[in-house]
Amino acid sequence: MTDSAFPSLSMFSLAGKVALVTGSGRGLGLEIARAMSGVGAHVLLNGRNPEPLRAQADAITAAGGKASALPFDVADPAAVREAFDHIEREHGQLDVLVLNVGQRNRKPLAEFANEEIRHLLDVDLASGLILAREAARLMVPRREGRLIAVTSVAGQIAKANDAVYTAAKAGLTGMVRALAAEYGPVGLTSNAVAPGFFATETNAALVADPRASAYFEERTPLRRWGRPAEIAGAAVFLASPAASYVNGHVLVVDGGATIQM
């Protein structure tokens, strides 16, 4: 068998692409941004606090990549529009949008005030629709682009006292499928990555709790927490030419947690 029978690594290249990764100051978002920079993209790091973003952008640049800080609040529609105007003005294109921002508030639904429910849904779901709309405004004229949502296995399986987050993540799954149907005819793809139990800063207390950690490890056939860097390959794949015919799909990265009874 000749070398030509194997896919070229260039199929995973993002050289010349501009990628906005929201919530990329730390955790899974930062790992995705680092990986996309590593395969050639200019990554725009997003969060609400400029200083960590600038520090991470400097670190990526020092390592030979291309990165810029783009701080704004994804739940502020005016700030979102201003940010996308900046992208168009400074870069002239947007090729990849990764929707990674998410908040969680674990407690019984009865303890939620109305405004708390609306806030979580605004941040975790409504902001994704608004960001996707603005990204599509830049992508559609060029008839290419990648919309990628970071959802969660919580969008497929449920646990008590987590209703609002679970509903929002399930909503993101519906969103990527709807956008796949809406924008597929003009060359855009829309997909999701659904992480399982990852040892991120957000989950640090659970990882440090022996009982909680044992529970999550037992739930996962690989018998361990995911390492944050292990999310990156899935996101790079969906952003790359290798995934040109993948549309409306949720790629689960959970060590097998959702298939185990």
N, C-alpha and C positions, 0 to 999 in steps of 0.2 A: 504494500500500500504506500502510495507516494505522500509527500508532505501536503500536496494540494488537496488531499482528501480530508484534511483537518481544518476546522475554522481558524482563520487568522486572528491573532490577538488584537489586530487593529479593529476588529468588530466591537471591542470593548473600550475603544478610545473615545474621549470627549474633547479631543484637541480642537481649539477654536470655539468651543461652546461656552456660554455664560449660564451659570446655575445659581439660582437663589434658594438657599436652604434656611427656612425659618426655624427659630429656636435652636440655633447652632452655636451658642456660646459654650455649651458643654454637652456631655452625655451623647445620646445617639445622634443628635443633629450634628454635633461637632465631628463625630467619626465619619458620618456620611460626607460632610464637607471636605474633610481631609482626603478621603478616598477619591472623591470626584476631582479634586485638585491633582491628586497623584496620577490620574489618567488624562490630565491635560486641560480640564475646565478651569475657567476663572470663576471662583466661587464667591458669592456675596453672602457674608455671614450676617444673620439677623438675630436680634433680641432687643430688649428694651434698654439695656445698660450698655452704653458705648464702650466703656473701658475694657471689659473682658473680650469683647468682639475685636477691638483693635489689637489687643495682645495676641489673640489667636490668629488673626490675619497676618500679623508680623511674623509669627512663628511659622506659618505655612509658607510665607514668602521667603523666609530665611532658609527653609528646607528645599527651595527651588520651585515652589508652586506659585500660583497666582490667586490672590485673595484680597477682598476689600470688606470693610465693615459697613453694614447698612442698617443702623439701628432705627427701629420704629415699632410701634405697638400694633400687632396684627388685628386687634379688636377696635382700632380707630380707623374708620373708613377714609377719613380725610388724610391721615398719615399714610395709609396704604396707597392711595392715589398719588400722593406726592412722591412716594418711594418709587412707584412704577414710572412716573414721569422722569425721575432721576435716572433710572435704568435705561430708558429709551434715549435720553439725552447723552448720557455718558458712555453707553455701550452699544447703542443702536440695535440691540437684539436681546431676547431672553429665550434660551433654548430649553431650560429645565427648571421646573418649580417643584421643590420638595416641601410639602406641608407637614412640618414636624411639631409645631407648637401645640401644647396640650396641658391643661390643668386637671387636677384630680382632687376630689373632696370626698373621702370615704366616710359616710355616715348614713343612717336610715333616711329614707325619703321623707318621712314625717318630720324630720328635724330641719329640712331645707326650707328657708324662706323663698318666696316667689322670686325675689331679685337674685338670690344665689343660683337658682335653677337657670334663670335667663342668662346670667353672667357666664356660667360654665358652658352653656349651649352656644353663646356668642363666641367664646374663645375657641372651643373645641370643634365646632361645626360650622356656624355661620361665617366665621372668618375664612374658613377654607373655601367656601363658595365665592366669597368676595375676591379673595386672592386669585382663585382660578379664573374668575371672570377677567380680572385685570391682566393676568398672564396671557390669557387667550387673545386679548386685544393686541398684544405684541406678536404672538405666535401665528395667528391665523393668516395675516398677509403674506407670511413667508411659507405657509402651508407645511410647517413642521414644528414639533415641540413635544415635550414630555411633561405631563402632570402626574405627580407622584404624591400620594398621601401616606403618611405614617399613621396607621390605625392602631389596632391592638387585637390580641386574641380575645380581649373583653368585648369586642364587637361581635364575637361568635359564641362565646360561652359567658355565663353570668355567675356572679357571686353576690350574696346578700350585702346590703349596705353600700352599693356602688352603682345605683340605678342611673344617675344622670350621666356619669362618665360612660357607662356601657351604652346608653342610648345614643350619645354623641358619636361614639366610635362606630356603632352600627350604622348611623346616619352617614358617616364618611364612606363606608363601604357602598351604600346606595349612591352616594354622590359620584364616586369614581366610575361606577357602572353607567350612570346617567350621562356623565360627561364623555365617556367612551363612545356612547351612541351619538351624542350631539356633535362632538368634534372630530370623530373618526373620519367622516367624509371629507374633511378639509386637511387631513394629514397629521392631526394631533393624536397622541395616545394618552390614555388615562388609566393608571393602575395604582395599587396600594401595596405597601409592605406592612405586615401585621406581626409585630414583635411579641414574643412570649415573655418569660420572666428573665429580665436582664439586670445585672448588678450595676445599675447606674446610681448617680448621686441621689436621685429621687427615691430609689428603693434602698438606700443605705441602711436605714433603721431596720428594715425587714431582713436584709442580708446579715446584719449583726445580731439579730435575735435568733438564738439556736432553734427554738421551736418553730418559728415562722420559716426560717431557712430550710429546716428539715421538711416542712410541709411542701414548699415549692419544689424542692429537689425531688421529693417522692412523686410529685405530680408530673415530672418530666422524665421520659425514658433515658435521656442522657445523664440523669442524676446530678445535674449541676445547673447553676445559673448561667445564662448567656453572658459572654464578655461583650462590652459595648462595640468593640471593633468588628464583631461577628455580624453586625447588621449591615455593614458597608457594602459587601459584595452584592447583596440583593438589590440595593438601591442603584449601584453603578450599573448592574445588568439592565434594570428597567429604563435607565436613562440612555443607554448605549444603543448603537445600531444593531447589536445582537438581539435586542428585544423589539425590532421594528414591526413584528406581526403579533405582539402581545398587547392586548387591549381589553380593558374591563376586568383585569385579573387581580386577585388578592394573593400575594406571595407570602405565605406564613413562614416565619422564622422563629421557631419556638422549641427546638429540640425534641419535637414530637408531642408536646403537652396536649394538643387538642385532639390527638388520635388515640390517646390512652384512656381506657375505661377506669 
